[in-house]
Amino acid sequence: MDIIGIICEYNPFHNGHLYHIKKIKELYPNSLIILVLNGYFLERGEISILTKEAKVKIALANNIDIILELPVIYGTQSADTFASISLKILNNFHVNKIIFGSESNNIEKIKEIASKQLDEKYDVLVKEYLNDGINYPTALAKALNINFSFLPNDLLGISYVKAIIRNNYNIDAITIKRTNNYHDITSTNNIVSASNIREKIKNNEDISKYIPINIKDFINNTNYENYFKLLKYKINTDNYLNEYLDVDEGIEYRLLEYINKSKNIDEFINSIKTKRYTYNKLNRMFIHILLSFLKTDNIDLEYIKILGFNNKGKKYLNSIKETIEIPTNVNKDSIQYIYELKASIIYDLINNTNTYSFEQRNKPIIID
C-alpha cells in the first residue's frame, strides 16, 4: 500500500483541492493519504478564513485518512522551513510518496533545480542579485542560469524536493498539473485558486461554484480592522521588536514610523515594503510580532500532533506507533504548544471565534 503525503493550507478548501485528492485516489486506488495541515496563520503570512478544526473536519469528509499539524512557528516561515518541517513530519509517518500541484508539471526539472540550489554558491548569487534590486523569481533564475518561471506551486515543490535530498528521505516526489494560476483573481472556471476565491469573498461575489457543498458555512470573514488594531498596539508598546523572527536590519524603526500614520493594514504595508521586504515577508513578520515569536525560540520540532483520522488511518497509526521517532503526545510545557495557544487566542480576537477551546482539548477528530 502506498502511503501518500500531501501538504495543504486550505484557505479555503476548494474544487482544486478536491481534484487533487480524487486524482491521487485515481492514480493510487489502494493508497492511504496523510495530510500535513497548516492552521490559523499561513506560509505567506495570511490569516486563514477557515479554522484549524473546520479544516480537519473538511479533510476527513473528503477522504483524507490522517491529518497532522504543521505548528504555527514553522507554518509561518519561508518556503524552505515550511517544506523542511512538513517533510520531516511525513517521513516520521513513513510516507513513501509526496504529491503536489505544479504549474510546470515537470518533476525532472524541479529535481534538477532543487539539486542546484543545494550548492553553497547558489545562496550567495541570489543575495547578490537581490541586492541589485532584482525580484526573487528572477534572482533565482539568474543564479541558476536557467529558463524557468518559478511560479508559487513549483517554488514550494522545489523546497519539498530539496528537503528530501538534503535529508536522504526515501520519498518519491510526484506532481499533478495545476489547472489554474495562483495569481489569477478574475477567472470564473469551476477550479480557481484560493486567492481568487478570497478576492471574490472580499467583493461579496457568490463563490458556491468554486467550492464543494457546505464549505461556505465554515468560512470566516476576517476582521482586518481588528487585526490592524492588535498589531498597532503591539508595535507601539513593545520594546523588543528587533528580537522577533524576521524583524531584521532595522525594519523596526520603519514599523514605528509608519504604524500611527497608516489607516489600515494595506496602507501600512505599502508604506514600509521594499524589494527586500516583500508583501509576504512583511505579513509573516507581523504574525511573529503578534505571537512575540523570538528568534531564539526558532527550535526543532518537539512533537507531532495528530489532528484527526478515520478507521483506515487508525489501523495504520496502530501499525506504526512503535516506529515513530518524534513523540505524538502534546507537550503542554513546550514552546511549540505555547505558541499554538497564542496563535489561537490572536485568531479568536481577530475573527470572534473560539479556537482556543479546540487547542485546549487536544483531542483528535475521529470519524468512522
TORVEXTOR-483658 format. One record per residue (C-alpha): residue in three letters; chain; x, y, z. Coordinates in steps of 0.2 Angstrom, whole numbers, always signed. Layout:
<sites>
{volo: ala, gulum: A, X: X, Y: Y, Z: Z};
...
</sites>
This chain:
<sites>
{volo: met, gulum: A, X: +0, Y: +0, Z: +0};
{volo: asp, gulum: A, X: +7, Y: +17, Z: -5};
{volo: ile, gulum: A, X: +7, Y: +30, Z: +10};
{volo: ile, gulum: A, X: +5, Y: +46, Z: +1};
{volo: gly, gulum: A, X: +9, Y: +63, Z: +9};
{volo: ile, gulum: A, X: +1, Y: +80, Z: +5};
{volo: ile, gulum: A, X: +4, Y: +97, Z: +12};
{volo: cys, gulum: A, X: -10, Y: +110, Z: +12};
{volo: glu, gulum: A, X: -17, Y: +126, Z: +20};
{volo: tyr, gulum: A, X: -35, Y: +125, Z: +13};
{volo: asn, gulum: A, X: -38, Y: +144, Z: +13};
{volo: pro, gulum: A, X: -52, Y: +139, Z: +9};
{volo: phe, gulum: A, X: -54, Y: +121, Z: +3};
{volo: his, gulum: A, X: -60, Y: +122, Z: -15};
{volo: asn, gulum: A, X: -63, Y: +112, Z: -30};
{volo: gly, gulum: A, X: -45, Y: +111, Z: -34};
{volo: his, gulum: A, X: -41, Y: +103, Z: -18};
{volo: leu, gulum: A, X: -55, Y: +90, Z: -21};
{volo: tyr, gulum: A, X: -47, Y: +87, Z: -38};
{volo: his, gulum: A, X: -30, Y: +84, Z: -30};
{volo: ile, gulum: A, X: -37, Y: +71, Z: -18};
{volo: lys, gulum: A, X: -48, Y: +62, Z: -32};
{volo: lys, gulum: A, X: -33, Y: +62, Z: -44};
{volo: ile, gulum: A, X: -22, Y: +53, Z: -30};
{volo: lys, gulum: A, X: -36, Y: +40, Z: -27};
{volo: glu, gulum: A, X: -37, Y: +38, Z: -46};
{volo: leu, gulum: A, X: -18, Y: +35, Z: -48};
{volo: tyr, gulum: A, X: -16, Y: +25, Z: -32};
{volo: pro, gulum: A, X: -33, Y: +17, Z: -28};
{volo: asn, gulum: A, X: -27, Y: +7, Z: -13};
{volo: ser, gulum: A, X: -17, Y: +21, Z: -5};
{volo: leu, gulum: A, X: -18, Y: +30, Z: +12};
{volo: ile, gulum: A, X: -17, Y: +49, Z: +12};
{volo: ile, gulum: A, X: -8, Y: +58, Z: +26};
{volo: leu, gulum: A, X: -11, Y: +77, Z: +26};
{volo: val, gulum: A, X: +1, Y: +89, Z: +35};
{volo: leu, gulum: A, X: -10, Y: +104, Z: +38};
{volo: asn, gulum: A, X: -6, Y: +122, Z: +41};
{volo: gly, gulum: A, X: -18, Y: +131, Z: +54};
{volo: tyr, gulum: A, X: -23, Y: +148, Z: +58};
{volo: phe, gulum: A, X: -9, Y: +159, Z: +50};
{volo: leu, gulum: A, X: -1, Y: +153, Z: +34};
{volo: glu, gulum: A, X: +15, Y: +152, Z: +24};
{volo: arg, gulum: A, X: +13, Y: +169, Z: +16};
{volo: gly, gulum: A, X: +8, Y: +177, Z: +32};
{volo: glu, gulum: A, X: -11, Y: +176, Z: +28};
{volo: ile, gulum: A, X: -25, Y: +174, Z: +41};
{volo: ser, gulum: A, X: -34, Y: +158, Z: +37};
{volo: ile, gulum: A, X: -53, Y: +160, Z: +33};
{volo: leu, gulum: A, X: -56, Y: +143, Z: +40};
{volo: thr, gulum: A, X: -52, Y: +137, Z: +57};
{volo: lys, gulum: A, X: -40, Y: +123, Z: +60};
{volo: glu, gulum: A, X: -54, Y: +112, Z: +67};
{volo: ala, gulum: A, X: -65, Y: +116, Z: +52};
{volo: lys, gulum: A, X: -51, Y: +111, Z: +40};
{volo: val, gulum: A, X: -49, Y: +94, Z: +49};
{volo: lys, gulum: A, X: -67, Y: +90, Z: +48};
{volo: ile, gulum: A, X: -67, Y: +95, Z: +29};
{volo: ala, gulum: A, X: -52, Y: +85, Z: +26};
{volo: leu, gulum: A, X: -59, Y: +69, Z: +34};
{volo: ala, gulum: A, X: -75, Y: +71, Z: +25};
{volo: asn, gulum: A, X: -66, Y: +71, Z: +9};
{volo: asn, gulum: A, X: -56, Y: +55, Z: +10};
{volo: ile, gulum: A, X: -40, Y: +61, Z: +20};
{volo: asp, gulum: A, X: -36, Y: +47, Z: +31};
{volo: ile, gulum: A, X: -24, Y: +55, Z: +44};
{volo: ile, gulum: A, X: -21, Y: +74, Z: +47};
{volo: leu, gulum: A, X: -6, Y: +80, Z: +56};
{volo: glu, gulum: A, X: -2, Y: +98, Z: +62};
{volo: leu, gulum: A, X: +11, Y: +109, Z: +55};
{volo: pro, gulum: A, X: +14, Y: +120, Z: +70};
{volo: val, gulum: A, X: +12, Y: +139, Z: +68};
{volo: ile, gulum: A, X: +30, Y: +143, Z: +72};
{volo: tyr, gulum: A, X: +35, Y: +133, Z: +56};
{volo: gly, gulum: A, X: +19, Y: +136, Z: +45};
{volo: thr, gulum: A, X: +23, Y: +155, Z: +45};
{volo: gln, gulum: A, X: +41, Y: +154, Z: +39};
{volo: ser, gulum: A, X: +48, Y: +154, Z: +22};
{volo: ala, gulum: A, X: +45, Y: +140, Z: +9};
{volo: asp, gulum: A, X: +61, Y: +131, Z: +14};
{volo: thr, gulum: A, X: +57, Y: +130, Z: +33};
{volo: phe, gulum: A, X: +39, Y: +126, Z: +29};
{volo: ala, gulum: A, X: +44, Y: +112, Z: +17};
{volo: ser, gulum: A, X: +58, Y: +105, Z: +28};
{volo: ile, gulum: A, X: +47, Y: +103, Z: +44};
{volo: ser, gulum: A, X: +32, Y: +96, Z: +33};
{volo: leu, gulum: A, X: +43, Y: +83, Z: +25};
{volo: lys, gulum: A, X: +51, Y: +79, Z: +42};
{volo: ile, gulum: A, X: +33, Y: +75, Z: +49};
{volo: leu, gulum: A, X: +28, Y: +65, Z: +34};
{volo: asn, gulum: A, X: +45, Y: +55, Z: +35};
{volo: asn, gulum: A, X: +41, Y: +51, Z: +53};
{volo: phe, gulum: A, X: +25, Y: +43, Z: +47};
{volo: his, gulum: A, X: +33, Y: +33, Z: +34};
{volo: val, gulum: A, X: +26, Y: +41, Z: +19};
{volo: asn, gulum: A, X: +34, Y: +34, Z: +3};
{volo: lys, gulum: A, X: +27, Y: +47, Z: -10};
{volo: ile, gulum: A, X: +23, Y: +66, Z: -9};
{volo: ile, gulum: A, X: +11, Y: +73, Z: -22};
{volo: phe, gulum: A, X: +9, Y: +91, Z: -25};
{volo: gly, gulum: A, X: +1, Y: +103, Z: -38};
{volo: ser, gulum: A, X: +13, Y: +110, Z: -50};
{volo: glu, gulum: A, X: +12, Y: +124, Z: -64};
{volo: ser, gulum: A, X: +26, Y: +116, Z: -74};
{volo: asn, gulum: A, X: +21, Y: +98, Z: -70};
{volo: asn, gulum: A, X: +40, Y: +94, Z: -74};
{volo: ile, gulum: A, X: +46, Y: +84, Z: -59};
{volo: glu, gulum: A, X: +63, Y: +81, Z: -68};
{volo: lys, gulum: A, X: +66, Y: +100, Z: -70};
{volo: ile, gulum: A, X: +61, Y: +103, Z: -52};
{volo: lys, gulum: A, X: +73, Y: +90, Z: -46};
{volo: glu, gulum: A, X: +87, Y: +97, Z: -56};
{volo: ile, gulum: A, X: +84, Y: +115, Z: -49};
{volo: ala, gulum: A, X: +82, Y: +108, Z: -31};
{volo: ser, gulum: A, X: +99, Y: +99, Z: -33};
{volo: lys, gulum: A, X: +107, Y: +115, Z: -40};
{volo: gln, gulum: A, X: +100, Y: +126, Z: -25};
{volo: leu, gulum: A, X: +109, Y: +115, Z: -13};
{volo: asp, gulum: A, X: +126, Y: +121, Z: -19};
{volo: glu, gulum: A, X: +133, Y: +134, Z: -7};
{volo: lys, gulum: A, X: +137, Y: +146, Z: -21};
{volo: tyr, gulum: A, X: +119, Y: +147, Z: -26};
{volo: asp, gulum: A, X: +113, Y: +157, Z: -10};
{volo: val, gulum: A, X: +127, Y: +169, Z: -12};
{volo: leu, gulum: A, X: +122, Y: +173, Z: -30};
{volo: val, gulum: A, X: +104, Y: +175, Z: -25};
{volo: lys, gulum: A, X: +108, Y: +188, Z: -12};
{volo: glu, gulum: A, X: +119, Y: +197, Z: -24};
{volo: tyr, gulum: A, X: +105, Y: +199, Z: -37};
{volo: leu, gulum: A, X: +93, Y: +204, Z: -23};
{volo: asn, gulum: A, X: +104, Y: +217, Z: -18};
{volo: asp, gulum: A, X: +105, Y: +223, Z: -36};
{volo: gly, gulum: A, X: +86, Y: +226, Z: -34};
{volo: ile, gulum: A, X: +80, Y: +211, Z: -44};
{volo: asn, gulum: A, X: +64, Y: +202, Z: -39};
{volo: tyr, gulum: A, X: +65, Y: +185, Z: -31};
{volo: pro, gulum: A, X: +59, Y: +174, Z: -45};
{volo: thr, gulum: A, X: +71, Y: +182, Z: -57};
{volo: ala, gulum: A, X: +86, Y: +181, Z: -45};
{volo: leu, gulum: A, X: +83, Y: +163, Z: -44};
{volo: ala, gulum: A, X: +83, Y: +160, Z: -62};
{volo: lys, gulum: A, X: +99, Y: +171, Z: -64};
{volo: ala, gulum: A, X: +108, Y: +162, Z: -50};
{volo: leu, gulum: A, X: +104, Y: +145, Z: -58};
{volo: asn, gulum: A, X: +107, Y: +151, Z: -76};
{volo: ile, gulum: A, X: +90, Y: +143, Z: -81};
{volo: asn, gulum: A, X: +74, Y: +147, Z: -90};
{volo: phe, gulum: A, X: +60, Y: +143, Z: -78};
{volo: ser, gulum: A, X: +45, Y: +153, Z: -72};
{volo: phe, gulum: A, X: +46, Y: +149, Z: -54};
{volo: leu, gulum: A, X: +28, Y: +150, Z: -50};
{volo: pro, gulum: A, X: +21, Y: +148, Z: -32};
{volo: asn, gulum: A, X: +17, Y: +129, Z: -33};
{volo: asp, gulum: A, X: +33, Y: +125, Z: -42};
{volo: leu, gulum: A, X: +43, Y: +135, Z: -29};
{volo: leu, gulum: A, X: +36, Y: +125, Z: -15};
{volo: gly, gulum: A, X: +39, Y: +109, Z: -24};
{volo: ile, gulum: A, X: +57, Y: +114, Z: -26};
{volo: ser, gulum: A, X: +58, Y: +116, Z: -7};
{volo: tyr, gulum: A, X: +50, Y: +99, Z: -5};
{volo: val, gulum: A, X: +62, Y: +91, Z: -16};
{volo: lys, gulum: A, X: +77, Y: +100, Z: -8};
{volo: ala, gulum: A, X: +71, Y: +93, Z: +9};
{volo: ile, gulum: A, X: +70, Y: +76, Z: +3};
{volo: ile, gulum: A, X: +88, Y: +77, Z: -5};
{volo: arg, gulum: A, X: +96, Y: +85, Z: +10};
{volo: asn, gulum: A, X: +89, Y: +73, Z: +22};
{volo: asn, gulum: A, X: +90, Y: +57, Z: +11};
{volo: tyr, gulum: A, X: +72, Y: +53, Z: +14};
{volo: asn, gulum: A, X: +65, Y: +38, Z: +5};
{volo: ile, gulum: A, X: +51, Y: +48, Z: -3};
{volo: asp, gulum: A, X: +46, Y: +50, Z: -21};
{volo: ala, gulum: A, X: +40, Y: +67, Z: -27};
{volo: ile, gulum: A, X: +26, Y: +67, Z: -39};
{volo: thr, gulum: A, X: +17, Y: +82, Z: -47};
{volo: ile, gulum: A, X: -1, Y: +84, Z: -53};
{volo: lys, gulum: A, X: -3, Y: +98, Z: -66};
{volo: arg, gulum: A, X: -11, Y: +113, Z: -58};
{volo: thr, gulum: A, X: -26, Y: +119, Z: -68};
{volo: asn, gulum: A, X: -26, Y: +137, Z: -63};
{volo: asn, gulum: A, X: -14, Y: +151, Z: -60};
{volo: tyr, gulum: A, X: -12, Y: +156, Z: -41};
{volo: his, gulum: A, X: -10, Y: +175, Z: -46};
{volo: asp, gulum: A, X: -26, Y: +174, Z: -57};
{volo: ile, gulum: A, X: -40, Y: +183, Z: -46};
{volo: thr, gulum: A, X: -53, Y: +185, Z: -60};
{volo: ser, gulum: A, X: -56, Y: +168, Z: -68};
{volo: thr, gulum: A, X: -73, Y: +160, Z: -67};
{volo: asn, gulum: A, X: -69, Y: +142, Z: -71};
{volo: asn, gulum: A, X: -75, Y: +129, Z: -59};
{volo: ile, gulum: A, X: -57, Y: +127, Z: -52};
{volo: val, gulum: A, X: -49, Y: +143, Z: -47};
{volo: ser, gulum: A, X: -36, Y: +147, Z: -35};
{volo: ala, gulum: A, X: -39, Y: +151, Z: -16};
{volo: ser, gulum: A, X: -33, Y: +169, Z: -19};
{volo: asn, gulum: A, X: -46, Y: +171, Z: -32};
{volo: ile, gulum: A, X: -60, Y: +164, Z: -21};
{volo: arg, gulum: A, X: -54, Y: +176, Z: -7};
{volo: glu, gulum: A, X: -55, Y: +190, Z: -19};
{volo: lys, gulum: A, X: -72, Y: +186, Z: -23};
{volo: ile, gulum: A, X: -77, Y: +184, Z: -5};
{volo: lys, gulum: A, X: -70, Y: +202, Z: -2};
{volo: asn, gulum: A, X: -80, Y: +208, Z: -17};
{volo: asn, gulum: A, X: -96, Y: +200, Z: -10};
{volo: glu, gulum: A, X: -97, Y: +188, Z: -25};
{volo: asp, gulum: A, X: -105, Y: +171, Z: -24};
{volo: ile, gulum: A, X: -92, Y: +158, Z: -23};
{volo: ser, gulum: A, X: -103, Y: +142, Z: -22};
{volo: lys, gulum: A, X: -97, Y: +137, Z: -40};
{volo: tyr, gulum: A, X: -79, Y: +135, Z: -34};
{volo: ile, gulum: A, X: -81, Y: +126, Z: -18};
{volo: pro, gulum: A, X: -88, Y: +109, Z: -13};
{volo: ile, gulum: A, X: -105, Y: +110, Z: -5};
{volo: asn, gulum: A, X: -106, Y: +116, Z: +14};
{volo: ile, gulum: A, X: -89, Y: +123, Z: +14};
{volo: lys, gulum: A, X: -96, Y: +141, Z: +13};
{volo: asp, gulum: A, X: -104, Y: +138, Z: +31};
{volo: phe, gulum: A, X: -86, Y: +136, Z: +38};
{volo: ile, gulum: A, X: -79, Y: +152, Z: +31};
{volo: asn, gulum: A, X: -75, Y: +167, Z: +42};
{volo: asn, gulum: A, X: -75, Y: +185, Z: +37};
{volo: thr, gulum: A, X: -58, Y: +190, Z: +43};
{volo: asn, gulum: A, X: -59, Y: +207, Z: +53};
{volo: tyr, gulum: A, X: -44, Y: +216, Z: +46};
{volo: glu, gulum: A, X: -48, Y: +231, Z: +57};
{volo: asn, gulum: A, X: -46, Y: +220, Z: +72};
{volo: tyr, gulum: A, X: -30, Y: +213, Z: +66};
{volo: phe, gulum: A, X: -23, Y: +231, Z: +62};
{volo: lys, gulum: A, X: -28, Y: +237, Z: +80};
{volo: leu, gulum: A, X: -19, Y: +222, Z: +88};
{volo: leu, gulum: A, X: -3, Y: +225, Z: +78};
{volo: lys, gulum: A, X: -4, Y: +244, Z: +81};
{volo: tyr, gulum: A, X: -5, Y: +241, Z: +100};
{volo: lys, gulum: A, X: +9, Y: +228, Z: +99};
{volo: ile, gulum: A, X: +21, Y: +239, Z: +89};
{volo: asn, gulum: A, X: +18, Y: +254, Z: +100};
{volo: thr, gulum: A, X: +20, Y: +246, Z: +116};
{volo: asp, gulum: A, X: +34, Y: +233, Z: +114};
{volo: asn, gulum: A, X: +52, Y: +237, Z: +117};
{volo: tyr, gulum: A, X: +59, Y: +221, Z: +110};
{volo: leu, gulum: A, X: +53, Y: +221, Z: +92};
{volo: asn, gulum: A, X: +70, Y: +218, Z: +85};
{volo: glu, gulum: A, X: +71, Y: +201, Z: +95};
{volo: tyr, gulum: A, X: +56, Y: +194, Z: +85};
{volo: leu, gulum: A, X: +59, Y: +182, Z: +70};
{volo: asp, gulum: A, X: +60, Y: +192, Z: +53};
{volo: val, gulum: A, X: +62, Y: +209, Z: +62};
{volo: asp, gulum: A, X: +79, Y: +212, Z: +54};
{volo: glu, gulum: A, X: +91, Y: +226, Z: +48};
{volo: gly, gulum: A, X: +82, Y: +240, Z: +57};
{volo: ile, gulum: A, X: +65, Y: +237, Z: +50};
{volo: glu, gulum: A, X: +58, Y: +240, Z: +67};
{volo: tyr, gulum: A, X: +61, Y: +259, Z: +65};
{volo: arg, gulum: A, X: +51, Y: +259, Z: +49};
{volo: leu, gulum: A, X: +37, Y: +250, Z: +58};
{volo: leu, gulum: A, X: +37, Y: +263, Z: +72};
{volo: glu, gulum: A, X: +37, Y: +277, Z: +60};
{volo: tyr, gulum: A, X: +23, Y: +272, Z: +49};
{volo: ile, gulum: A, X: +11, Y: +262, Z: +61};
{volo: asn, gulum: A, X: +2, Y: +278, Z: +68};
{volo: lys, gulum: A, X: +2, Y: +286, Z: +51};
{volo: ser, gulum: A, X: -7, Y: +272, Z: +42};
{volo: lys, gulum: A, X: -26, Y: +270, Z: +42};
{volo: asn, gulum: A, X: -26, Y: +251, Z: +39};
{volo: ile, gulum: A, X: -15, Y: +236, Z: +36};
{volo: asp, gulum: A, X: -14, Y: +238, Z: +17};
{volo: glu, gulum: A, X: -8, Y: +256, Z: +19};
{volo: phe, gulum: A, X: +4, Y: +251, Z: +32};
{volo: ile, gulum: A, X: +12, Y: +238, Z: +21};
{volo: asn, gulum: A, X: +13, Y: +249, Z: +6};
{volo: ser, gulum: A, X: +22, Y: +262, Z: +17};
{volo: ile, gulum: A, X: +36, Y: +250, Z: +23};
{volo: lys, gulum: A, X: +38, Y: +237, Z: +9};
{volo: thr, gulum: A, X: +54, Y: +237, Z: -1};
{volo: lys, gulum: A, X: +62, Y: +225, Z: -13};
{volo: arg, gulum: A, X: +70, Y: +216, Z: +1};
{volo: tyr, gulum: A, X: +54, Y: +217, Z: +12};
{volo: thr, gulum: A, X: +41, Y: +210, Z: +1};
{volo: tyr, gulum: A, X: +22, Y: +209, Z: +5};
{volo: asn, gulum: A, X: +23, Y: +190, Z: +10};
{volo: lys, gulum: A, X: +39, Y: +193, Z: +21};
{volo: leu, gulum: A, X: +30, Y: +208, Z: +30};
{volo: asn, gulum: A, X: +15, Y: +198, Z: +33};
{volo: arg, gulum: A, X: +25, Y: +184, Z: +41};
{volo: met, gulum: A, X: +34, Y: +196, Z: +51};
{volo: phe, gulum: A, X: +18, Y: +204, Z: +58};
{volo: ile, gulum: A, X: +12, Y: +187, Z: +64};
{volo: his, gulum: A, X: +28, Y: +184, Z: +73};
{volo: ile, gulum: A, X: +27, Y: +201, Z: +81};
{volo: leu, gulum: A, X: +9, Y: +197, Z: +87};
{volo: leu, gulum: A, X: +15, Y: +180, Z: +93};
{volo: ser, gulum: A, X: +30, Y: +188, Z: +101};
{volo: phe, gulum: A, X: +40, Y: +174, Z: +92};
{volo: leu, gulum: A, X: +58, Y: +176, Z: +97};
{volo: lys, gulum: A, X: +72, Y: +172, Z: +86};
{volo: thr, gulum: A, X: +80, Y: +162, Z: +100};
{volo: asp, gulum: A, X: +64, Y: +151, Z: +100};
{volo: asn, gulum: A, X: +66, Y: +145, Z: +82};
{volo: ile, gulum: A, X: +69, Y: +127, Z: +88};
{volo: asp, gulum: A, X: +67, Y: +110, Z: +81};
{volo: leu, gulum: A, X: +51, Y: +100, Z: +81};
{volo: glu, gulum: A, X: +46, Y: +94, Z: +98};
{volo: tyr, gulum: A, X: +31, Y: +83, Z: +95};
{volo: ile, gulum: A, X: +19, Y: +79, Z: +80};
{volo: lys, gulum: A, X: +1, Y: +82, Z: +85};
{volo: ile, gulum: A, X: -12, Y: +71, Z: +77};
{volo: leu, gulum: A, X: -27, Y: +81, Z: +72};
{volo: gly, gulum: A, X: -38, Y: +68, Z: +65};
{volo: phe, gulum: A, X: -40, Y: +51, Z: +57};
{volo: asn, gulum: A, X: -53, Y: +39, Z: +50};
{volo: asn, gulum: A, X: -54, Y: +20, Z: +53};
{volo: lys, gulum: A, X: -41, Y: +16, Z: +40};
{volo: gly, gulum: A, X: -30, Y: +29, Z: +47};
{volo: lys, gulum: A, X: -32, Y: +22, Z: +64};
{volo: lys, gulum: A, X: -27, Y: +5, Z: +59};
{volo: tyr, gulum: A, X: -11, Y: +12, Z: +50};
{volo: leu, gulum: A, X: -7, Y: +23, Z: +66};
{volo: asn, gulum: A, X: -8, Y: +7, Z: +77};
{volo: ser, gulum: A, X: +3, Y: -2, Z: +65};
{volo: ile, gulum: A, X: +17, Y: +11, Z: +65};
{volo: lys, gulum: A, X: +16, Y: +18, Z: +83};
{volo: glu, gulum: A, X: +32, Y: +9, Z: +89};
{volo: thr, gulum: A, X: +42, Y: +16, Z: +74};
{volo: ile, gulum: A, X: +38, Y: +34, Z: +75};
{volo: glu, gulum: A, X: +53, Y: +43, Z: +82};
{volo: ile, gulum: A, X: +46, Y: +60, Z: +86};
{volo: pro, gulum: A, X: +33, Y: +60, Z: +100};
{volo: thr, gulum: A, X: +14, Y: +61, Z: +96};
{volo: asn, gulum: A, X: +9, Y: +66, Z: +113};
{volo: val, gulum: A, X: +7, Y: +85, Z: +115};
{volo: asn, gulum: A, X: +19, Y: +93, Z: +127};
{volo: lys, gulum: A, X: +10, Y: +107, Z: +136};
{volo: asp, gulum: A, X: +26, Y: +114, Z: +143};
{volo: ser, gulum: A, X: +34, Y: +115, Z: +126};
{volo: ile, gulum: A, X: +37, Y: +131, Z: +117};
{volo: gln, gulum: A, X: +28, Y: +123, Z: +102};
{volo: tyr, gulum: A, X: +12, Y: +121, Z: +111};
{volo: ile, gulum: A, X: +13, Y: +138, Z: +120};
{volo: tyr, gulum: A, X: +14, Y: +147, Z: +103};
{volo: glu, gulum: A, X: +0, Y: +136, Z: +96};
{volo: leu, gulum: A, X: -11, Y: +143, Z: +110};
{volo: lys, gulum: A, X: -5, Y: +161, Z: +107};
{volo: ala, gulum: A, X: -10, Y: +159, Z: +89};
{volo: ser, gulum: A, X: -27, Y: +153, Z: +93};
{volo: ile, gulum: A, X: -30, Y: +167, Z: +105};
{volo: ile, gulum: A, X: -25, Y: +180, Z: +92};
{volo: tyr, gulum: A, X: -35, Y: +172, Z: +79};
{volo: asp, gulum: A, X: -50, Y: +172, Z: +90};
{volo: leu, gulum: A, X: -48, Y: +191, Z: +94};
{volo: ile, gulum: A, X: -47, Y: +194, Z: +75};
{volo: asn, gulum: A, X: -61, Y: +183, Z: +70};
{volo: asn, gulum: A, X: -73, Y: +182, Z: +85};
{volo: thr, gulum: A, X: -71, Y: +163, Z: +85};
{volo: asn, gulum: A, X: -67, Y: +150, Z: +99};
{volo: thr, gulum: A, X: -52, Y: +141, Z: +93};
{volo: tyr, gulum: A, X: -44, Y: +142, Z: +110};
{volo: ser, gulum: A, X: -55, Y: +129, Z: +117};
{volo: phe, gulum: A, X: -51, Y: +117, Z: +102};
{volo: glu, gulum: A, X: -32, Y: +119, Z: +106};
{volo: gln, gulum: A, X: -35, Y: +116, Z: +125};
{volo: arg, gulum: A, X: -45, Y: +100, Z: +122};
{volo: asn, gulum: A, X: -30, Y: +92, Z: +112};
{volo: lys, gulum: A, X: -41, Y: +78, Z: +106};
{volo: pro, gulum: A, X: -40, Y: +71, Z: +88};
{volo: ile, gulum: A, X: -56, Y: +72, Z: +77};
{volo: ile, gulum: A, X: -61, Y: +54, Z: +73};
{volo: ile, gulum: A, X: -74, Y: +48, Z: +60};
{volo: asp, gulum: A, X: -80, Y: +30, Z: +56};
</sites>
